[in-house]
Amino acid sequence: MLTFLSKIIKINTVNIVGVSRDENTETYNLLTVKRKGNKIDIVETATYDSFESLKKKIDLKLPVIIALEGKGVLNKKIDFNNEADVNWQKNVDYNSIYFTAYKAGTANYMSFCRKNAVTEVLQKFTAEKFQVIDVYVGAFLAALLQTAIGEPKILASDLMLEFDDTGLSGFEKQFAEIPMKLKYKINEDTINSDFIPLYGVLVHFFLQPKAVTKTESGMLNVEEIIYKKAFTLFGTVMLVGFLLSLLTSYLLIHYYGSKNAELNLQNVYSNQSYQLVLDMEKQKEKKENILKESGFGSSRFLSFYSYELIKMTPGDIVLNELNVVPLAKEVKATERVLLDPGTIVLKGETYNEASFNNWMGNLKNNNWIKKFEITQLKKDKKNKTQFEVKITIKDV
């Protein structure tokens, strides 16, 4: 899991704190750098005369690398061709010291101090929530910058490093304070001699050259820092994802809510239209019934029956009333008008009864007449026959 996270979580911005001790004071040099691909940019350089001043200014969210210098730090060149140096190295109790060594040619340049001195510094930093990820001792790692600087001598804190064609060839401790700090140009940055060892530390931290060996502190929990950064990263991603999901959900709810309102409105209009269609169908059915009842729905117009009856009526018969589709009954003001569509009522008078009888016979022979009925027949004082005939037709 840690290997997987280490590939994802990269430490690209880091604080390197140089802790330099003398007899009475401690000086803290802060170098903040940011890595972009293969390029390292210096974000800030600052010097503080107390730990409290450093704590107030430094960004505690960034991981910290500590570089110990000054009092308590010893520097030694171990020549592999010198038996005394080789024996000295063999007899070193590495469990009691903390060291950083740089190998150049046939020599090993080692800076070391007592382990409890490192433990004391680590406890001070970790107690104040500094995220310490590594510790270095001495200034020999400034030799990693010789190619970039291109000088035969480089002042790194209180050590003057000397170089020849094969690389680092020696050093000399500067016991007297140098009144003017030397400055060196590395790419586009200009760095003074107090920060040169810190720059060498970050080169090793990012590039891990094989020429450097050092003590690995058991007090440092780099895994915890990686897990914290992973938690922060994934937590931020999850929070952003949640907020985006919430925003998307809100937009979708708003969108589909408006669509639903439109559909509801259309549904209301559809229901209204459907109800209107039902009402119109009822009206249509009602009007068709009226037409059917009135006889206007017949295949023959009512004028046909009127014409046929008048045409076959003899001249000596007078028709006083020809009522096609009469009322079924007398209608009061509040009642519905009911018609008798299959009925024709004839009222008239005649003096010639024989002609009347013949006329009745002719009516009986018409194929559109279903039946007829003489509902009234009487004579008045003048011997005039008054009649009323009710005819029922076939096709209505």
Residue pairs with C-beta under 8 A, 6 or more apart in sequence:
2 223
2 226
2 227
5 226
5 227
5 230
6 226
8 230
8 233
9 226
9 229
9 230
9 233
11 63
11 133
11 229
12 34
12 35
12 36
13 32
13 33
13 34
13 35
13 43
13 62
14 32
14 33
14 62
14 63
14 64
14 65
14 133
14 202
14 205
15 30
15 31
15 32
15 58
15 59
15 62
15 63
15 64
15 65
16 30
16 31
16 32
16 33
16 64
16 65
16 67
16 198
16 199
16 201
16 202
17 28
17 29
17 30
17 31
17 54
17 58
17 64
17 65
17 66
17 67
17 125
18 27
18 28
18 29
18 30
18 31
18 67
18 69
18 157
18 194
18 195
18 197
18 198
19 26
19 27
19 28
19 66
19 67
19 68
19 69
19 70
19 121
20 26
20 27
20 28
20 29
20 69
20 70
20 157
20 194
21 27
21 68
21 69
21 70
21 71
21 72
22 70
22 71
23 71
25 49
26 49
26 50
26 51
27 47
27 48
27 49
27 70
28 47
28 48
28 49
28 50
28 51
28 53
28 54
29 45
29 46
29 47
29 194
29 195
29 198
30 44
30 45
30 46
30 47
30 48
30 54
30 57
30 58
31 42
31 44
31 45
31 195
31 198
31 199
31 202
32 42
32 43
32 44
32 45
32 59
32 62
33 40
33 41
33 42
33 43
33 202
34 40
34 41
34 43
35 41
35 206
40 202
40 206
42 189
42 191
45 191
45 195
46 57
47 194
48 54
48 57
51 124
55 128
58 64
58 130
60 128
60 129
60 130
60 131
61 131
62 131
63 131
63 132
63 133
63 225
64 125
64 130
64 131
64 132
64 133
65 132
65 133
65 134
65 135
65 136
65 201
65 202
65 205
66 121
66 122
66 125
66 132
66 134
66 135
66 136
67 135
67 136
67 137
67 197
67 198
67 201
68 98
68 113
68 117
68 118
68 121
68 135
68 136
68 137
68 138
69 138
69 139
69 157
69 158
69 197
70 157
70 158
72 113
72 114
72 117
73 111
73 112
73 113
73 137
73 138
74 111
74 112
74 113
75 109
75 110
75 111
75 138
75 139
75 140
75 159
75 171
75 173
76 88
76 109
76 110
76 112
77 85
77 107
77 108
77 109
77 170
77 171
78 85
78 86
78 88
78 89
78 107
78 108
78 109
78 110
79 85
79 106
79 107
80 86
80 106
80 107
80 108
81 106
89 108
94 215
95 115
96 114
96 115
97 112
97 113
97 114
97 115
97 215
98 112
98 113
98 114
98 115
98 117
98 118
98 135
98 137
98 215
98 217
99 110
99 111
99 112
99 113
99 137
99 214
99 215
100 110
100 111
100 112
100 136
100 137
100 138
100 140
100 141
100 212
100 213
100 214
100 215
101 108
101 109
101 110
101 111
101 140
101 212
101 213
101 214
102 108
102 109
102 140
102 141
102 143
102 144
102 168
102 211
102 212
103 109
103 211
103 212
103 213
104 143
104 166
104 167
104 168
104 169
104 211
105 166
105 167
105 168
105 169
107 168
109 140
109 143
109 168
109 171
110 138
110 140
111 137
111 138
111 139
111 140
112 137
112 138
113 137
115 215
118 135
118 137
118 217
119 219
121 135
122 132
122 135
122 217
122 219
122 220
125 132
126 132
126 219
131 225
131 228
132 220
133 220
133 222
133 225
134 205
134 217
134 220
134 222
135 215
135 217
135 220
136 201
136 204
136 214
137 214
137 215
138 159
138 197
139 156
139 157
139 158
139 159
139 161
139 196
139 197
139 200
140 156
140 159
140 161
140 168
140 171
140 200
141 197
141 200
141 201
141 203
141 204
141 212
142 154
142 156
142 159
142 161
142 196
142 197
142 199
142 200
143 154
143 161
143 163
143 167
143 168
143 200
144 200
144 203
144 204
144 209
144 212
145 154
145 184
145 186
145 196
145 199
145 200
145 203
146 154
146 161
146 163
146 167
146 168
148 186
148 187
149 184
149 185
149 186
151 163
151 184
152 162
152 163
152 164
153 160
153 161
153 162
153 163
154 160
154 161
154 163
154 184
154 193
154 196
155 161
155 174
155 178
155 182
155 193
155 196
156 193
156 196
156 197
156 200
157 193
157 194
157 196
157 197
158 173
158 174
158 175
159 171
159 172
159 173
159 174
160 171
160 172
160 173
160 174
161 168
161 170
161 171
162 168
162 169
162 170
162 171
162 172
163 169
178 193
181 192
181 193
181 194
182 192
182 193
183 190
183 191
183 192
183 193
184 190
184 191
184 192
184 193
184 196
185 191
186 199
191 199
203 209
204 212
288 297
291 297
292 341
292 396
293 338
293 339
293 341
294 325
294 339
294 341
295 302
295 324
295 325
295 339
295 341
295 342
295 396
296 302
297 396
298 341
298 395
298 396
299 395
300 368
300 395
302 324
302 325
305 324
305 344
305 368
305 393
306 322
306 324
308 366
308 368
309 319
309 322
309 344
309 346
309 391
310 319
310 322
312 359
312 362
312 363
312 366
313 319
313 348
313 359
314 350
314 352
314 355
314 358
314 359
316 350
316 351
316 352
316 355
317 348
317 349
317 350
317 352
317 355
317 356
317 359
318 348
318 349
318 350
319 346
319 347
319 348
320 347
320 348
320 349
321 345
321 346
321 347
321 348
322 344
322 345
322 346
322 347
323 344
323 345
323 346
323 347
324 344
325 339
325 340
325 341
325 343
325 344
326 339
326 340
326 343
326 344
326 345
327 337
327 338
327 339
327 340
328 338
328 339
328 340
329 338
331 337
331 338
341 396
342 370
342 392
342 393
342 396
343 390
343 391
343 392
343 393
344 390
344 391
344 393
345 388
345 389
345 390
345 391
346 387
346 388
346 389
346 391
347 387
347 388
347 389
348 386
348 387
349 384
349 385
349 386
349 387
350 356
350 384
350 385
350 387
351 383
351 384
351 385
353 385
356 385
356 387
360 372
360 374
360 389
363 369
363 372
363 389
363 391
364 372
367 394
368 393
368 394
368 395
369 391
369 392
369 393
369 394
370 392
370 393
370 394
371 391
371 392
372 389
372 390
372 391
372 392
373 389
373 390
373 391
373 392
374 387
374 388
374 389
374 390
375 388
375 389
375 390
376 386
376 387
376 388
377 385
377 386
377 387
377 388
378 385
378 386
379 385
379 386
380 386
